[in-house]
């Protein structure tokens, strides 16, 4: 049965086109043309995002990071968890003030002593100490680390710092207990004893693994699996879960006020009277911090809201804040779209919503999508364009430029004369006197059979003859000279110029495959470019516009070609460099007479060989205008004063018009 389709009015909820490789590659085209680096172009797209064919926005990493930070700030503004470091911050400032006071006293005492050497040394030492204090990081963790390496003048300030650090270290020993505090608050002595046994067995497993032995994870879970309702499948999974929970609890403690922390500390003091349990906890904490240093054990959050959180909710909040931190770390360090595949999309969906999760999922698929479409490939660890990708860039550039042309500016090549070339049109006509006798045997025999009926031999009459039509072929040989000097990107001229080069390549290879297009890039010197090199071509970080060398190479390329021959030069500056008879490069700005004359001599050689030079000047100054006037007087080519916005219009229309004229002359 034929398939049946149901149609309905669009109400805004239906999904249309999804993201595909073609849409992605169109978005990448300008960036690929500008830098020629697939990896850099994908990174930029990953940062900026894009839209699919429905216009639906796929957020980039910058936008996702903004959402993430807004979500984190909203939580900080909503909840009341306190700030464990508020008291620590004040104490640190007191320690710093005490140290500065001691430094001032030491300087004053040295100056009062009358000993100039002592006074000088005291001032120098005081300056260095004050500078070290001035450069301390603003965050508390960094400030503590900086003070630990500080050469204290005040013994009292140093003692107070050590006391504070001891107090913080003592708080770190409560992590595992705090994580299990709700369950342990109602423990019997037997339950507490079994908890100690579990932690001892866990530490023993870690010791066995460190010695290269079988840790015995299955036996451990068989005996103590009820402690871990998440059901970890491996020891690493178990340890990561515990480390994540302990780090979350530590972050909560780090973020609490002393009063909030005291509520938990009372229970901790009650249970930590058992020194064996405390020792086992210390051992486990040390193991986990060593194994998972990236968990952010020193992380703290400055909650300033009014919505109070209980212990269970606070632990959940800390876990989610930790997940936001991990996601931010992943996004900040992602060097390619493929790296985003490591994100837990379910977690992202819970934290930041469906749209963000979908955007991340789409961004992570970019590389594989383009690779599956055959547009890029991995070559020696780098992503590079394939031949198909190269053609796609040219096609995109051509479509972009043609989209701006008026419909009557371009067209086909009309002719009334029968072609003599080899390109078949797959059409036939009745033979007329004077036509080339390129007989279409099938149609001719069919005509004879239709006229005389079946049977052999077939009776042929002149009226039966039908011949193949062929296109009249014209050939144009073009060399595009592309200015690669540093002024091109500085004036925002490079991208439109390179887009024209790619568009011309695509136009000629797709519509006029028998035409020739060569390419020459020129800056301080010139070089021949191939189609495969073109996407990666960028401007040169050198000074100099060597048109003479460019004309020389273009003339050599066209010397081997037939048909109408022309040079299309795109530039934004007058010639400032040339090759000397010894082959060296001479550069000077403003251009000297020798450079101009050397360039015009090469123009004369092109003219003598029948090569037309058409010049497209981008934002020309008076010097460039004067030079181009001399060039066109010699060569009789054409000059266009244009801008980056309409350069493609001029070049494509002129190329097609030149080809039409050549076609008419041949006809």
C-alpha positions in Angstrom: 0.0 0.0 0.0 1.1 3.5 -0.7 2.2 5.4 2.4 -0.3 7.8 3.9 0.5 11.2 5.3 -1.4 13.3 7.7 -1.1 17.1 7.4 -2.0 19.7 10.1 -1.7 23.4 10.7 1.6 24.4 12.3 1.0 25.6 15.8 4.5 26.3 16.9 5.1 23.1 18.8 6.2 20.9 15.9 9.9 20.4 15.2 11.1 21.1 11.7 14.7 20.7 10.5 17.2 19.6 13.1 20.8 20.6 13.1 22.8 19.0 10.3 26.3 19.1 8.9 25.4 21.5 6.1 24.1 24.1 8.6 27.1 23.8 10.8 29.5 24.1 7.8 27.7 27.2 6.5 28.2 28.8 10.0 31.9 27.8 9.9 32.7 29.1 6.4 33.7 32.6 7.3 35.9 31.5 10.2 37.5 28.8 8.1 38.2 31.3 5.3 39.6 33.8 7.8 42.0 31.5 9.7 42.0 28.3 7.6 42.1 26.2 10.8 39.3 23.7 11.4 40.2 23.3 15.0 40.2 27.0 15.7 36.9 27.5 13.8 35.2 24.7 15.8 36.5 26.1 19.1 35.1 29.5 18.2 31.7 28.0 17.2 31.7 26.0 20.4 32.2 29.3 22.3 29.7 31.4 20.4 27.0 28.8 19.5 24.8 28.7 16.4 21.3 28.3 15.1 19.6 25.4 13.3 17.5 25.7 10.2 14.4 26.5 12.3 16.3 29.4 13.8 16.4 27.7 17.1 19.3 28.9 19.1 22.0 26.4 20.2 23.8 28.2 23.1 27.6 28.4 23.0 29.8 27.9 26.0 29.9 31.6 26.8 26.2 31.7 27.1 26.1 28.4 29.1 28.7 29.7 31.4 26.6 32.8 32.0 23.6 30.6 32.8 25.7 28.5 35.2 27.1 31.5 37.0 23.7 33.1 37.3 22.3 29.8 38.7 25.2 29.7 41.3 24.6 33.3 42.3 20.8 32.7 42.6 21.5 29.9 45.0 23.9 32.1 47.0 21.4 34.9 47.2 18.6 32.5 48.2 19.9 30.2 50.9 21.2 30.9 54.4 24.2 28.6 55.0 26.5 31.1 56.6 30.1 31.6 55.8 32.7 29.6 57.7 35.4 31.9 56.5 33.8 35.1 57.7 35.5 34.7 61.1 38.7 33.4 59.5 38.7 36.4 57.1 38.6 38.8 60.1 41.3 36.9 61.9 43.5 37.0 58.8 43.0 40.7 58.5 43.9 41.1 62.2 47.0 39.0 61.7 48.0 41.1 58.7 47.4 44.4 60.6 49.5 43.1 63.5 52.3 42.1 61.1 52.2 45.6 59.4 52.3 47.2 62.9 55.3 45.1 63.8 57.0 46.1 60.6 56.5 49.8 61.3 57.7 49.4 64.8 60.9 47.6 63.6 61.6 50.4 61.1 61.0 53.1 63.7 63.3 51.4 66.2 66.1 51.0 63.6 65.9 54.6 62.6 65.8 55.8 66.2 69.0 53.8 66.9 71.1 56.1 64.8 72.7 53.1 63.0 72.2 54.0 59.3 73.1 50.5 58.1 70.5 49.0 60.5 67.9 51.6 59.4 68.5 50.9 55.7 68.3 47.2 56.2 65.1 47.6 58.2 63.5 49.8 55.6 64.4 47.4 52.8 63.1 44.4 54.8 59.9 46.3 55.7 59.3 47.3 52.1 59.7 43.7 50.9 57.4 42.4 53.6 54.7 45.0 53.0 54.9 44.3 49.2 54.3 40.6 49.9 51.3 41.5 52.0 50.0 43.8 49.3 50.2 41.1 46.7 48.3 38.5 48.7 45.3 37.0 46.8 41.9 38.3 47.6 40.4 34.8 48.2 40.9 33.4 51.6 42.5 30.1 50.5 45.1 32.0 48.5 45.6 34.5 51.3 46.3 31.7 53.8 48.8 30.1 51.4 50.5 33.4 50.9 50.8 34.0 54.6 52.2 30.5 55.2 55.2 31.5 53.0 55.5 35.0 54.5 58.6 35.9 56.5 56.9 37.3 59.6 58.4 40.2 61.5 55.8 39.6 64.3 56.3 36.4 66.2 52.8 36.9 67.7 51.2 37.2 64.2 53.0 34.0 63.1 51.8 32.2 66.2 48.2 33.3 65.6 48.4 32.1 62.0 49.6 28.7 63.1 46.9 28.5 65.7 44.2 29.3 63.1 45.6 26.7 60.7 45.6 24.1 63.4 42.0 24.9 64.1 41.1 24.5 60.4 43.0 21.2 60.2 41.1 20.0 63.2 37.8 20.7 61.5 38.8 18.7 58.4 38.9 15.5 60.6 35.1 15.7 60.9 34.2 15.2 57.2 33.2 11.5 57.1 31.5 11.7 60.4 29.5 14.7 59.4 28.4 13.0 56.2 27.0 10.1 58.2 25.8 12.2 61.1 22.1 11.8 60.7 22.4 8.0 60.7 25.0 8.0 63.4 23.1 10.3 65.7 20.9 7.3 66.8 23.7 4.7 66.8 24.1 2.1 69.5 27.5 1.1 70.7 27.3 -2.0 68.5 26.5 0.2 65.5 29.4 2.4 66.3 31.7 -0.6 66.6 30.6 -1.8 63.1 31.2 1.6 61.6 34.8 1.5 63.0 35.1 -2.0 61.4 33.9 -0.7 58.1 36.3 2.2 58.0 39.2 -0.1 59.1 38.3 -2.5 56.3 38.1 0.3 53.8 41.5 1.7 54.8 42.9 -1.8 54.6 41.6 -2.2 51.0 43.4 1.0 50.0 46.6 -0.3 51.6 46.4 -3.6 49.7 45.8 -1.8 46.4 48.7 0.5 47.0 50.9 -2.7 47.4 49.6 -4.0 44.1 47.4 -6.7 45.7 43.8 -7.6 45.2 41.9 -5.1 47.4 39.0 -7.6 48.0 36.2 -5.1 47.0 33.5 -7.8 46.5 34.1 -9.2 50.0 34.0 -5.7 51.4 30.6 -5.0 49.8 29.2 -8.3 50.9 29.9 -7.3 54.5 29.4 -3.6 54.5 27.3 -2.8 51.4 24.4 -1.5 53.5 26.5 1.6 54.3 26.5 2.5 50.6 22.9 2.6 49.2 24.2 4.0 45.9 25.5 0.5 45.1 28.9 1.3 43.7 30.1 -1.4 41.2 33.9 -0.9 41.7 36.3 0.3 44.3 37.1 3.4 42.3 33.4 4.2 42.0 33.0 3.8 45.8 35.9 6.0 46.6 34.8 8.7 44.2 31.3 8.7 45.7 32.8 9.0 49.2 35.3 11.7 48.2 32.5 13.7 46.5 30.3 13.4 49.6 33.2 14.3 52.0 34.3 17.2 49.8 30.7 18.4 49.7 30.5 18.2 53.5 33.7 20.0 53.8 32.5 22.8 51.5 29.4 23.1 53.7 31.6 23.4 56.8 33.8 25.9 55.0 30.7 28.0 54.2 29.0 27.9 57.6 29.0 30.5 60.3 30.6 29.4 63.6 27.1 29.1 65.1 25.9 26.8 62.4 29.0 24.7 62.6 28.7 24.4 66.4 25.4 22.5 66.0 27.3 19.8 64.2 30.3 20.1 66.3 28.4 19.0 69.5 27.5 15.7 67.9 31.0 15.4 66.5 32.5 15.9 69.9 30.2 13.2 71.4 31.2 10.6 68.8 34.8 11.5 68.3 35.7 10.7 71.9 36.5 7.3 70.3 40.1 7.9 69.2 40.2 4.7 67.1 37.2 5.9 65.0 38.8 9.3 64.7 42.1 7.8 63.6 40.3 5.6 60.9 38.5 8.7 59.7 41.8 10.7 59.5 43.3 7.8 57.5 40.4 7.7 55.1 40.3 11.4 54.6 44.0 11.5 53.8 43.7 8.7 51.3 40.8 10.3 49.5 42.3 13.8 49.4 45.4 12.3 47.9 43.5 10.3 45.4 41.0 13.1 44.4 42.7 16.4 44.8 40.4 18.0 42.2 37.3 17.6 44.3 37.8 21.1 45.8 38.4 20.3 49.4 39.1 24.0 50.2 36.0 25.2 48.3 33.6 27.6 50.1 30.5 29.5 49.1 29.4 32.9 50.3 25.7 32.3 51.0 23.8 35.4 51.9 20.1 34.5 51.5 17.4 34.0 54.1 16.0 30.5 53.2 17.4 28.2 55.8 18.6 24.7 54.9 18.7 21.6 57.1 21.6 19.2 57.1 20.2 16.9 54.5 19.1 19.8 52.2 22.4 21.5 52.8 24.3 18.4 51.8 22.2 18.2 48.6 22.9 21.8 48.0 26.6 21.3 48.4 26.5 18.4 46.0 24.8 20.6 43.4 27.1 23.5 43.9 30.0 21.0 43.5 28.4 19.7 40.3 28.2 23.3 39.0 31.8 23.8 39.8 32.8 20.6 38.0 30.7 21.6 35.0 32.3 25.0 34.9 35.7 23.4 35.0 34.8 21.1 32.2 33.5 23.9 30.0 36.4 26.3 30.7 39.0 23.6 29.8 37.2 22.1 26.8 39.5 22.5 23.8 37.2 20.9 21.3 33.5 20.0 21.0 34.3 16.3 21.5 35.5 17.1 25.1 32.0 18.2 26.0 30.8 14.5 25.7 32.2 14.0 29.2 29.4 16.2 30.6 26.6 14.3 32.5 23.6 15.6 30.5 21.1 14.3 33.1 22.9 16.3 35.8 23.1 19.4 33.5 19.4 19.0 32.8 18.6 19.0 36.5 20.8 22.0 37.2 20.4 24.2 34.2 17.3 22.9 32.3 16.5 21.1 29.1 17.7 23.8 26.7 21.2 23.9 28.2 21.5 20.1 28.2 20.3 20.0 24.6 22.8 22.7 23.5 25.6 20.9 25.2 24.6 17.7 23.5 24.5 19.4 20.1 27.9 21.1 20.6 29.4 17.8 21.6 28.2 16.2 18.3 29.7 18.9 16.0 33.0 17.2 15.2 31.5 13.8 14.6 28.7 15.3 12.5 31.2 17.0 10.2 33.4 13.9 10.1 30.5 11.6 9.3 29.4 14.0 6.5 32.9 13.7 5.0 33.7 17.4 5.4 36.6 17.1 7.8 38.9 14.3 8.9 41.5 13.6 11.6 45.0 13.8 10.2 48.0 13.3 12.6 46.0 14.4 15.5 44.5 17.5 13.8 41.2 18.1 12.1 41.6 19.1 8.5 39.3 19.7 5.5 38.6 16.9 3.1 38.3 17.6 -0.7 34.5 17.5 -0.1 34.9 20.1 2.6 37.0 22.3 0.3 34.3 22.2 -2.3 31.6 23.0 0.3 33.5 26.1 1.4 33.7 27.3 -2.1 30.1 26.6 -2.8 29.0 28.4 0.4 31.2 31.4 -0.5 29.8 31.4 -4.0 26.2 31.2 -2.8 26.8 34.0 -0.3 28.2 36.3 -3.0 25.7 35.5 -5.7 22.8 36.0 -3.2 23.6 39.7 -3.3 23.7 40.1 -7.1 20.7 41.3 -9.0 19.0 38.6 -11.0 19.7 40.3 -14.3 23.4 40.7 -13.6 24.3 37.1 -14.5 23.1 34.6 -16.9 23.8 31.8 -19.3 25.8 32.1 -22.5 23.2 32.3 -25.4 24.3 31.4 -28.9 22.7 30.5 -32.1 25.7 28.7 -33.6 26.1 25.0 -33.3 29.0 24.0 -31.1 32.0 22.1 -32.4 33.3 21.1 -29.0 33.2 17.7 -27.3 30.6 18.6 -24.6 27.3 16.8 -25.5 24.0 18.4 -24.6 22.2 15.1 -24.8 19.9 16.7 -27.4 19.6 16.0 -31.2 18.3 17.8 -34.3 17.5 16.9 -37.9 20.6 17.1 -40.1 20.9 20.2 -42.3 23.4 21.0 -45.0 26.6 22.3 -43.5 26.1 20.7 -40.1 29.0 18.5 -38.8 28.1 14.9 -39.4 28.0 13.8 -35.8 25.3 11.2 -36.3 23.1 10.0 -33.5 22.8 6.4 -34.7 20.0 5.3 -32.4 17.7 8.2 -33.4 18.6 7.8 -37.0 17.7 4.1 -37.1 14.6 4.7 -35.2 13.5 7.3 -37.8 14.2 4.9 -40.6 12.2 2.1 -38.9 9.4 4.4 -38.2 9.3 5.5 -41.8 9.7 2.0 -43.5 8.7 -0.4 -40.8 10.8 -3.2 -39.2 13.0 -5.6 -41.0 16.5 -5.8 -42.4 18.3 -4.3 -44.1 17.2 -1.0 -42.7 16.5 1.5 -45.5 18.1 4.9 -44.7 17.1 8.2 -46.3 18.7 11.6 -45.8 15.6 12.7 -44.0 16.3 10.0 -41.4 19.6 11.5 -40.3 19.6 13.1 -36.8 22.8 14.5 -35.3 23.9 15.3 -31.8 23.9 18.9 -30.6 27.1 20.0 -28.8 27.8 23.1 -26.8 30.1 25.7 -28.3 33.1 25.7 -26.0 35.0 28.7 -24.9 38.0 28.6 -22.5 39.1 31.3 -20.1 42.3 31.1 -18.2 42.4 33.2 -15.1 45.0 33.8 -12.4 43.7 35.4 -9.2 46.3 37.5 -7.4 45.4 37.8 -3.7 47.0 40.4 -1.5 48.3 38.7 1.7 50.1 41.8 3.1 49.4 42.8 6.7 47.3 45.7 5.8 44.5 43.4 4.5 43.4 42.0 7.9 44.2 45.4 9.6 41.6 47.0 7.3 39.1 44.1 7.5 39.7 43.3 3.8 41.2 39.8 4.0 38.0 37.8 4.6 36.0 39.2 1.7 39.0 38.9 -0.6 39.5 35.2 0.4 35.8 34.5 0.1 36.0 35.8 -3.5 38.9 33.5 -4.2 37.0 30.5 -2.9 33.9 31.5 -4.8 35.7 31.9 -8.1 37.3 28.4 -7.6 33.9 26.9 -6.9 32.3 28.7 -9.9 34.9 27.6 -12.4 35.2 24.0 -11.2 31.5 23.5 -11.1 30.2 25.6 -14.0 33.2 25.8 -16.3 35.3 22.8 -15.7 37.4 23.3 -18.8 38.5 26.8 -17.6 41.7 27.3 -15.8 42.0 29.2 -12.5 45.4 29.7 -10.9 46.1 31.6 -7.7 49.0 33.7 -6.5 49.4 35.2 -3.1 51.7 38.1 -2.7 53.0 40.2 0.2 56.8 40.8 0.6 57.2 38.0 -2.0 54.7 36.1 -4.1 53.9 32.4 -4.2 51.7 30.1 -6.2 48.7 28.7 -4.3 46.9 25.5 -5.0 43.2 24.8 -4.4 44.0 22.5 -1.5 46.1 25.2 0.2 43.5 28.0 -0.2 41.4 27.3 2.9 44.4 27.4 5.1 46.0 30.5 3.5 46.2 33.5 5.9 47.9 36.8 5.7 51.6 37.2 6.2 53.1 38.9 9.2 55.5 40.9 7.0 55.7 44.3 5.4 55.6 44.7 1.7 53.3 44.4 -1.3 55.3 42.8 -4.1 53.0 43.0 -7.2 56.0 42.6 -9.5 56.7 39.1 -8.3 53.0 38.3 -8.3 52.6 39.4 -12.0 55.7 37.4 -12.9 54.3 34.2 -11.4 50.9 34.8 -12.8 52.4 35.3 -16.3 54.4 32.1 -16.0 51.2 30.2 -15.1 49.2 31.7 -18.0 52.0 31.0 -20.5 51.0 27.3 -20.3 47.3 28.0 -20.9 45.1 28.7 -23.9 42.0 30.8 -24.6 41.3 34.2 -23.2 43.9 34.9 -20.5 43.5 37.4 -17.6 44.8 38.3 -14.2 42.4 39.4 -11.5 44.3 41.3 -8.8 42.7 42.2 -5.4 44.7 44.6 -3.3 44.4 47.5 -0.9 47.9 49.0 -1.3 50.3 50.3 -3.9 53.5 48.3 -4.7 56.1 48.7 -2.0 58.5 45.8 -2.8 60.1 44.2 -5.8 62.8 41.6 -6.6 66.2 42.9 -7.5 68.2 41.4 -10.3 70.1 39.3 -7.7 66.8 37.8 -6.5 66.7 39.8 -3.2 63.6 41.6 -2.0 63.7 45.4 -1.8 61.1 47.0 0.4 60.4 50.7 1.1 57.4 52.7 2.1 56.4 55.0 0.6 57.3 53.1 -2.7 60.4 54.3 -4.5 60.6 54.8 -8.3 62.6 51.7 -8.8 59.8 49.5 -7.3 57.1 51.2 -9.4 59.1 50.8 -12.6 60.0 47.2 -11.9 56.3 46.4 -11.4 55.2 48.3 -14.6 57.9 46.4 -16.6 56.2 43.2 -15.6 52.9 44.7 -16.6 54.3 45.4 -20.0 55.4 41.7 -20.4 51.9 40.6 -19.5 50.5 43.0 -22.1 52.9 41.8 -24.8 51.7 38.2 -24.1 48.0 39.2 -24.5 47.2 39.0 -20.8 44.6 41.4 -19.4 45.0 42.7 -15.9 41.8 43.7 -14.0 42.3 45.3 -10.7 40.0 45.5 -7.7 41.1 48.1 -5.3 39.8 48.0 -1.7 39.7 51.5 0.0 42.4 52.8 -2.4 44.4 55.9 -1.4 45.8 58.4 -3.9 49.1 56.5 -4.3 47.3 53.3 -5.3 44.9 55.2 -7.6 47.8 56.8 -9.4 49.7 53.5 -9.9 46.6 51.7 -11.2 46.0 54.5 -13.7 49.5 53.9 -15.1 48.8 50.1 -15.1 45.6 50.4 -17.0 47.1 52.8 -19.5 49.7 50.2 -20.4 47.6 47.1 -20.2 44.1 48.4 -21.2 42.6 46.3 -18.5 39.9 47.6 -16.1 40.1 49.0 -12.6 37.4 48.9 -10.0 37.4 51.0 -6.9 35.4 48.9 -4.5 34.9 48.0 -0.9 34.9 44.8 1.2 31.0 44.8 1.1 30.7 44.7 -2.7 34.0 43.2 -3.8 32.4 39.8 -4.6 29.7 41.4 -6.7 32.2 43.2 -8.8 34.6 40.3 -9.3 31.9 37.7 -10.1 30.0 39.9 -12.4 33.1 41.0 -14.2 34.4 37.4 -14.5 31.1 36.3 -16.0 30.9 39.3 -18.3 34.5 38.6 -19.6 33.6 35.0 -20.2 30.4 36.0 -22.2 32.4 38.4 -24.3 35.0 35.6 -25.0 32.1 33.4 -25.9 30.6 35.9 -28.3 33.9 36.4 -30.0 34.3 32.7 -30.4 30.8 32.5 -31.8 
